[in-house]
Amino acid sequence: MKTKVIATIGPASARKDVIKALIHEGVHGLRINFAHGDPSSWEHYVNLIRKAEEELGTFVTLIGDLRGPSIRLGVLDEPLRFRSGDVLKIVNSEQGHAKDREIPLPNDIVFEGLDVGDVIIMDDGRVRLRVTDVGHDHIEVTALTDGAITSRKALVVQDKEFNLPTLTTHDLKVLDFIVKHGFNYVGLSYVRCAYDIEILRKELRRRGAKGIKVIAKIETRSAVKNLNEIVESTDVILVARGDLGMNYGLEEVPIIQRYIVSKSLSKGKPVIIATQLLESLTTNPVPNRSEVADVHEAVLEGVDALMLTNETSVGKYPIEAVRWIKKIIKEVEKEGTIRKPDIKPRTLRSRFAKGITELAESLGAKLLIFTMKGTTAFEISKFRPTVPVYAGANDLNVIKLINILWGIKPYLVKGSTYEEGLDELLKVLRTKYAVNVGDIVIQTYGLKDEELHIIKLRVVS
C-alpha cells in the first residue's frame, strides 16, 4: 500500500487494545488534536501509543495538531437548540445560558469586529447565523438553519478574517509538550502566509527541537491565496476540508482541494487530506458510496496520506474506519493509475531522484536507499515511483518521519555508514522475503555535502 493512513486518537480510541488494533490494521501515523483535552489526557494518549509500539515491536509516526488562533465559543450550561428564524444573542463572556438564548464568545477582537450582515458558520457549515444588530453588550443574530450549539464550538465568519496571533499562549504550552514527548510532526492551524510557518520554526528552535517537521494546514482564504509561498516554506501540506468548507461554498471545496493538491505535489511537497473522509462511520459500520468515491478520487490524485479525524477519535467504529479506508486504497492502487505530479527538478539531488526512479522503473528493479536524515526518501517519494521503494535508516525519528511518505517502506537498520546501512537493509529484506533471488535491485544513497550520489545495480543471487 503506497498511500498512507493517519488516524486521530480521542475518547473512542484511547485504549491500548484499540490503538494496537489500529496499528495492526495498517495505520502509519497517529494524530493528537490539541484543540481538545488537557495535559493529563494528552499524556495518557502518548503513553498508550508508546506502550502499543513496544508491545507490537513496531513504530508509528506521531503528529501533534496545534489549536492555533481558532475562534471558539465559551461554555454553555446546556446545548442551545434552535430553529431557522429564531433570534439569539452573542455575549462577550466565557459563560452562556441556553435558556436566555445566549451564545458566549470570549474574544474581544472577534466580538468587536462583527458587523450587521456577517454570517457566522459553525459545525462544518451545519449551523449558520446572520448578524442583525450590534449592541453595546451583545450582538443579535438570526438563525439561518435549524441546529444546536454546544460548548467550545469553533466558528468562522464568512468572507472575514481577524488579526489574531499565529500562536496562542495555549499553543506555546503545547509546543513544550510536543518537544518533550518526541513528536515527529507538528500541524500549524489557520496558516495565512509563509511568515506564520517561520514563527513556528523559531519557537521550535527556541525549545531545542530537532527533527520535528511542520505541517501547514490549508483552511483559510488567505492560505489558499498565499499557497505558493506556504508550499515553499513548509515541509508538508494538509488540506483541512472542514474549515475550508466553512470559508468557501461546499460546491467549491473539491475544486480547491484539487488545486491545493496539484500545486503542492508539483512543488514536491507531501500532501495529506483530512476531514469527513468516512464520516458516516462515526455512527455506522459501513461507509456510503459517495464517501468511497471521495476517498477513491483522493488516492488517484496521488496524495501521500489520508487522515481520519472524527471517525477514529469519537466515532463508534474506529477500527472499521481504518479497515475500510485501507480496503479502498488497495483497490484503487491495483489499477495503477495514480497521477504522477509534473515536477521540474531544480537541484542536483532532485534530478538524481527523478533519474534513479526512472531507471528503476525501466528495469523493473526494487529500489533500496539508506538515509541519515530522510532527505533522499523525501526526494524519491515525490516522483511517485511505481516500483517498491525500501528505505533504511539508523535513527528511529528519521524512520517515523518518512513513514507517512507515499510509497516508502521504512526499516530501522544498523549501520554507521551509508555502505553498511545499505548492506544491512538488503539483509533485512532478504530475511523478510521482500527481496528474493533473481530480483533486480538498485541500491543508492546521497551525500549532500559532497554532492556525491551512489548507485549500485545488482541481480540478487
C-alpha positions as MATLAB code, in Angstrom:
seq = 'MKTKVIATIGPASARKDVIKALIHEGVHGLRINFAHGDPSSWEHYVNLIRKAEEELGTFVTLIGDLRGPSIRLGVLDEPLRFRSGDVLKIVNSEQGHAKDREIPLPNDIVFEGLDVGDVIIMDDGRVRLRVTDVGHDHIEVTALTDGAITSRKALVVQDKEFNLPTLTTHDLKVLDFIVKHGFNYVGLSYVRCAYDIEILRKELRRRGAKGIKVIAKIETRSAVKNLNEIVESTDVILVARGDLGMNYGLEEVPIIQRYIVSKSLSKGKPVIIATQLLESLTTNPVPNRSEVADVHEAVLEGVDALMLTNETSVGKYPIEAVRWIKKIIKEVEKEGTIRKPDIKPRTLRSRFAKGITELAESLGAKLLIFTMKGTTAFEISKFRPTVPVYAGANDLNVIKLINILWGIKPYLVKGSTYEEGLDELLKVLRTKYAVNVGDIVIQTYGLKDEELHIIKLRVVS';
ca = [
       0.000    0.000    0.000;
       1.657    3.202   -1.188;
      -0.874    5.743    0.131;
      -0.542    6.070    3.903;
      -3.211    6.238    6.631;
      -3.251    8.542    9.660;
      -5.773    8.181   12.490;
      -6.732   10.665   15.198;
      -6.694    9.491   18.806;
      -9.575   10.577   21.021;
     -12.059    9.219   23.564;
     -13.219    6.471   21.182;
      -9.715    5.114   20.648;
      -7.960    5.942   23.924;
      -7.404    2.321   24.903;
      -4.259    0.316   24.359;
      -6.104   -2.556   22.692;
      -7.773   -0.171   20.229;
      -4.507    1.615   19.415;
      -2.769   -1.727   18.909;
      -5.600   -2.774   16.613;
      -5.314    0.466   14.615;
      -1.579   -0.070   14.130;
      -2.116   -3.741   13.312;
      -4.720   -2.782   10.697;
      -2.188   -0.603    8.936;
      -2.195    2.895   10.413;
       1.107    4.649    9.701;
       0.591    7.777   11.795;
      -1.384    8.760   14.882;
      -2.549   12.321   15.493;
      -3.371   14.099   18.734;
      -5.600   17.148   18.300;
      -4.567   19.689   20.936;
      -7.745   21.691   20.372;
      -9.358   19.183   22.725;
      -8.427   17.665   26.053;
      -5.853   18.703   28.625;
      -2.245   17.797   29.514;
      -3.283   14.751   31.513;
      -5.337   13.303   28.647;
      -2.557   14.061   26.136;
      -0.013   12.359   28.400;
      -2.344    9.375   28.602;
      -2.622    9.179   24.806;
       1.151    9.335   24.300;
       1.780    6.664   26.935;
      -0.766    4.361   25.295;
       0.848    4.855   21.887;
       4.352    4.166   23.227;
       3.179    1.022   25.029;
       1.407   -0.197   21.892;
       4.567    0.362   19.835;
       6.653   -1.515   22.375;
       4.306   -4.481   22.646;
       3.904   -4.773   18.869;
       7.614   -4.278   18.235;
       6.910   -1.632   15.635;
       6.730    2.137   15.191;
       4.146    4.744   14.275;
       4.532    8.389   13.303;
       3.301   10.825   15.975;
       1.630   14.056   14.851;
       0.627   16.937   17.118;
      -2.019   19.332   15.834;
      -1.945   22.819   17.371;
      -5.245   24.542   18.097;
      -3.975   27.799   16.622;
      -5.920   31.083   16.671;
      -9.184   29.206   16.456;
     -12.263   31.278   17.267;
     -14.216   29.245   19.792;
     -17.291   29.715   21.904;
     -17.205   29.726   25.675;
     -19.084   27.313   27.922;
     -22.842   26.758   27.663;
     -24.690   25.323   30.638;
     -26.587   23.062   28.231;
     -26.938   22.677   24.438;
     -28.691   25.630   22.828;
     -31.215   24.282   20.316;
     -32.942   26.498   17.790;
     -34.918   26.593   14.564;
     -34.348   28.609   11.436;
     -35.609   32.143   12.044;
     -35.014   32.110   15.803;
     -33.325   35.174   17.278;
     -30.306   34.540   19.537;
     -27.757   36.812   21.144;
     -23.967   36.637   21.307;
     -22.352   37.867   24.524;
     -18.679   38.623   25.123;
     -18.401   36.186   28.007;
     -16.867   32.856   28.969;
     -20.262   31.585   30.179;
     -23.616   31.434   28.395;
     -27.106   30.355   29.430;
     -29.136   28.370   26.925;
     -32.451   29.371   28.474;
     -31.563   33.019   27.869;
     -30.649   32.175   24.233;
     -27.079   33.308   24.898;
     -24.065   32.280   22.839;
     -20.835   33.003   24.761;
     -17.956   34.388   22.660;
     -14.962   35.273   24.897;
     -12.918   37.015   22.209;
     -12.665   40.817   22.183;
     -11.165   41.047   18.694;
     -13.897   38.979   17.066;
     -16.748   40.378   19.167;
     -15.808   43.943   18.287;
     -15.173   43.042   14.645;
     -18.639   41.674   13.859;
     -20.896   43.788   11.647;
     -24.539   43.653   10.619;
     -24.887   41.233    7.712;
     -21.982   38.981    8.731;
     -22.727   35.262    8.538;
     -21.313   33.123   11.351;
     -20.704   29.476   10.468;
     -20.197   26.557   12.866;
     -20.232   22.764   12.954;
     -18.683   22.266    9.486;
     -21.322   24.519    7.930;
     -24.354   22.905    9.548;
     -25.028   25.972   11.704;
     -25.372   29.433   10.127;
     -26.297   32.646   11.921;
     -26.691   36.125   10.418;
     -25.800   39.227   12.453;
     -28.862   41.503   12.512;
     -27.965   44.025   15.205;
     -24.803   45.103   17.022;
     -25.414   46.425   20.518;
     -23.141   47.661   23.292;
     -23.022   44.438   25.300;
     -24.484   41.872   22.938;
     -24.887   41.036   19.259;
     -28.203   39.870   17.883;
     -28.217   37.058   15.325;
     -30.916   35.233   13.395;
     -30.584   31.510   12.738;
     -30.461   30.590    9.056;
     -30.609   26.862    9.840;
     -32.046   24.501   12.401;
     -29.400   23.248   14.783;
     -27.815   23.060   18.195;
     -24.800   24.831   19.668;
     -22.615   23.313   22.373;
     -19.625   24.499   24.375;
     -16.271   25.314   22.761;
     -17.531   25.069   19.177;
     -15.211   26.603   16.577;
     -16.632   29.230   14.251;
     -15.707   31.294   11.233;
     -17.205   34.475    9.859;
     -17.903   34.170    6.158;
     -15.516   36.206    3.974;
     -13.878   37.804    7.007;
     -10.588   37.125    8.800;
      -9.391   38.691   12.025;
      -5.935   39.849   13.088;
      -5.239   37.027   15.519;
      -1.810   35.753   16.687;
      -0.200   32.856   14.820;
       0.484   31.016   18.075;
      -1.590   31.462   21.202;
      -0.474   31.033   24.811;
      -2.140   27.625   24.663;
      -0.096   26.681   21.576;
       3.195   27.683   23.201;
       2.484   25.393   26.150;
       1.534   22.608   23.757;
       4.838   23.050   21.901;
       6.654   22.359   25.174;
       4.673   19.118   25.426;
       5.318   18.179   21.786;
       9.077   18.656   22.079;
       9.275   16.886   25.437;
       7.437   13.811   24.133;
       9.305   13.446   20.862;
       6.581   14.129   18.312;
       7.654   13.809   14.673;
       5.377   16.392   13.068;
       3.523   19.467   14.302;
       0.479   20.785   12.471;
       0.038   24.568   12.293;
      -3.613   25.585   12.175;
      -5.064   28.611   10.371;
      -1.903   29.345    8.399;
      -2.243   32.596    6.471;
       1.213   33.122    4.973;
       4.787   31.819    4.994;
       5.695   34.058    7.920;
       3.355   32.043   10.156;
       5.476   28.969    9.465;
       8.679   30.838   10.281;
       7.170   31.914   13.620;
       6.523   28.250   14.455;
      10.015   27.190   13.383;
      11.559   29.869   15.618;
       9.591   28.572   18.596;
      10.708   25.016   17.846;
      14.343   26.151   17.656;
      13.991   28.020   20.953;
      12.953   24.744   22.552;
      15.885   22.866   21.053;
      13.623   20.729   18.889;
      15.494   18.607   16.386;
      13.913   16.775   13.506;
      10.315   17.926   14.044;
       8.786   18.793   10.679;
       5.977   21.275   10.056;
       2.594   20.521    8.512;
       0.831   23.627    7.181;
      -2.942   23.245    7.371;
      -4.694   24.967    4.477;
      -8.094   26.031    5.779;
      -8.465   29.799    5.267;
      -8.941   32.070    2.260;
      -5.589   33.705    2.978;
      -3.858   30.321    2.899;
      -5.339   29.491   -0.495;
      -4.390   32.943   -1.801;
      -0.817   32.598   -0.486;
      -0.467   28.908   -1.310;
       2.725   29.280   -3.363;
       4.751   30.849   -0.565;
       3.302   28.476    2.035;
       4.214   25.417   -0.051;
       7.764   26.712   -0.416;
       8.112   27.294    3.342;
       6.541   24.214    4.891;
       7.543   20.541    4.992;
       4.069   19.084    4.429;
       0.686   20.435    3.285;
      -2.615   19.347    4.839;
      -5.941   20.022    3.116;
      -8.255   20.758    6.077;
     -11.585   20.328    4.355;
     -13.734   21.004    7.402;
     -12.683   24.625    7.802;
     -12.331   25.103    4.048;
     -15.998   24.134    3.845;
     -16.844   26.912    6.283;
     -14.760   29.524    4.457;
     -15.953   28.556    0.976;
     -19.137   27.213   -0.537;
     -19.311   23.436   -0.256;
     -19.503   23.193   -4.040;
     -16.124   24.954   -4.247;
     -14.223   22.660   -1.870;
     -13.497   19.802   -4.347;
     -12.065   22.310   -6.837;
      -9.947   23.972   -4.146;
      -8.787   20.573   -2.882;
      -7.589   19.585   -6.341;
      -5.831   22.937   -6.752;
      -4.009   22.606   -3.406;
      -3.002   19.003   -4.076;
      -1.797   19.707   -7.607;
       0.162   22.815   -6.640;
       1.804   21.123   -3.643;
       2.759   17.904   -5.414;
       4.149   19.821   -8.389;
       6.495   21.543   -5.916;
       7.462   18.174   -4.447;
       5.761   18.648   -1.074;
       3.912   15.780    0.630;
       0.149   16.245    0.954;
      -2.362   14.946    3.494;
      -6.141   15.141    3.032;
      -8.281   15.270    6.168;
     -11.854   15.627    7.439;
     -15.038   13.722    6.640;
     -13.417   11.043    4.539;
     -15.626    8.338    6.057;
     -17.770   10.479    8.365;
     -20.689    8.045    8.341;
     -18.506    5.545   10.214;
     -18.865    7.683   13.321;
     -22.298    6.037   13.661;
     -22.445    3.238   11.058;
     -20.049    0.338   10.393;
     -20.208    0.755    6.593;
     -19.418    3.901    4.555;
     -21.758    5.286    1.929;
     -21.000    5.264   -1.790;
     -20.170    8.957   -2.015;
     -17.533    8.583    0.724;
     -15.949    5.651   -1.081;
     -15.868    7.727   -4.276;
     -14.323   10.650   -2.368;
     -11.510    8.501   -0.964;
     -11.064    6.862   -4.369;
     -10.514   10.251   -6.012;
      -8.087   11.392   -3.285;
      -5.942    8.303   -3.830;
      -5.985    8.834   -7.603;
      -4.786   12.402   -7.048;
      -1.623   10.893   -5.563;
      -1.753   12.339   -2.053;
       0.707   10.937    0.462;
      -1.733   10.209    3.256;
      -5.391   10.236    4.225;
      -6.208   11.367    7.753;
      -9.188   10.050    9.696;
     -10.457   12.516   12.302;
     -13.867   12.036   13.957;
     -14.041    8.511   12.567;
     -11.347    7.281   14.961;
     -11.413    9.920   17.709;
     -15.101    9.985   18.658;
     -16.768    7.509   16.302;
     -18.314    4.171   17.191;
     -16.231    2.228   14.676;
     -12.595    3.408   14.719;
     -11.096    0.065   13.696;
     -13.660   -0.469   10.942;
     -12.871    3.008    9.611;
      -9.219    2.056    9.168;
     -10.144   -1.259    7.563;
     -12.439    0.455    5.097;
     -10.056    3.201    4.067;
      -7.276    0.647    3.650;
      -9.572   -1.537    1.533;
     -10.441    1.396   -0.749;
      -6.796    2.446   -1.108;
      -5.714   -1.064   -2.078;
      -8.464   -1.344   -4.666;
      -7.524    1.965   -6.281;
      -3.805    1.186   -6.277;
      -4.445   -2.129   -8.043;
      -5.462   -0.096  -11.096;
      -2.017    1.512  -11.211;
      -3.439    4.823  -12.431;
      -2.149    7.151   -9.702;
      -1.480   10.556  -11.251;
       2.206   11.421  -11.321;
       2.938   15.054  -10.449;
       4.610   17.248  -13.041;
       7.758   18.181  -11.130;
      10.578   20.169  -12.655;
      13.696   19.278  -10.599;
      15.685   22.333   -9.557;
      18.602   20.751   -7.679;
      21.130   18.021   -8.384;
      19.607   15.914   -5.595;
      16.149   16.234   -7.115;
      17.345   15.459  -10.638;
      19.174   12.425   -9.260;
      15.990   11.233   -7.508;
      13.992   11.560  -10.714;
      16.655    9.756  -12.725;
      17.021    6.888  -10.261;
      13.233    6.475  -10.167;
      13.024    6.287  -13.950;
      15.953    3.851  -14.068;
      14.329    1.541  -11.508;
      11.014    1.643  -13.367;
      12.638    0.901  -16.724;
      14.445   -2.130  -15.262;
      11.595   -3.309  -13.049;
      14.040   -3.035  -10.157;
      13.390   -2.709   -6.453;
      14.845    0.495   -5.069;
      16.828    0.334   -1.803;
      18.001    3.542   -0.165;
      19.830    4.356    3.038;
      19.269    7.790    4.515;
      20.675    9.557    7.569;
      18.185   12.439    7.670;
      15.375   11.229    5.425;
      16.093   13.676    2.606;
      16.675   11.042   -0.077;
      13.406    9.317    0.835;
      11.510   12.623    0.585;
      13.094   13.308   -2.811;
      12.360    9.891   -4.318;
       8.829    9.677   -2.942;
       7.734   12.888   -4.657;
       8.243   11.306   -8.109;
       5.740    8.553   -7.222;
       7.811    5.510   -8.286;
       5.770    2.543   -9.467;
       8.388    0.083   -8.158;
       8.826   -0.927   -4.485;
      10.969    1.526   -2.506;
      12.604    0.387    0.743;
      14.305    2.987    2.920;
      16.710    2.122    5.710;
      17.842    4.463    8.478;
      19.660    4.021   11.778;
      17.639    6.762   13.519;
      14.105    5.960   14.711;
      12.990    9.577   14.375;
      14.018    9.563   10.704;
      12.132    6.305   10.202;
       8.999    7.873   11.660;
       9.374   10.990    9.510;
       9.488    9.029    6.260;
       6.850    6.531    7.377;
       3.975    8.707    6.083;
       5.544    9.399    2.681;
       3.900    7.929   -0.403;
       5.401    4.629   -1.490;
       8.191    4.492    1.098;
       8.558    1.348    3.218;
      10.975    2.198    6.062;
      13.172   -0.159    8.057;
      15.265    0.598   11.120;
      18.680   -0.937   10.430;
      22.126   -0.894   11.944;
      24.998    0.721   10.132;
      27.092    3.747   10.967;
      27.989    4.417    7.329;
      25.935    4.525    4.152;
      27.600    1.386    2.806;
      26.941   -0.552    5.998;
      23.360    0.705    6.058;
      22.664   -0.492    2.516;
      24.162   -3.908    3.260;
      22.086   -4.250    6.434;
      18.915   -3.179    4.627;
      19.425   -5.817    1.954;
      19.951   -8.482    4.636;
      16.733   -7.480    6.411;
      14.725   -7.502    3.187;
      16.012  -10.937    2.267;
      15.002  -12.370    5.652;
      11.504  -10.912    5.125;
      11.367  -12.219    1.538;
      10.784   -8.705    0.248;
      13.860   -9.252   -1.939;
      14.491  -12.678   -3.447;
      17.000  -14.471   -5.660;
      16.782  -13.148   -9.209;
      15.389   -9.749   -8.234;
      16.998   -6.690   -9.759;
      17.806   -4.155   -7.065;
      19.201   -0.660   -7.183;
      20.961    0.470   -4.008;
      21.586    4.154   -3.530;
      22.192    6.992   -1.133;
      23.060   10.651   -1.417;
      25.857   12.579    0.258;
      24.620   16.155    0.214;
      27.763   17.863    1.493;
      29.982   16.254   -1.140;
      27.283   16.338   -3.848;
      28.130   12.674   -4.380;
      25.385   10.231   -5.347;
      25.983    6.493   -5.410;
      24.192    3.843   -7.493;
      24.691    0.081   -7.239;
      22.831   -2.155   -9.655;
      22.746   -5.891   -8.995;
      20.814   -9.071   -9.564;
      20.316  -10.832   -6.236;
      22.000  -14.238   -6.152;
];
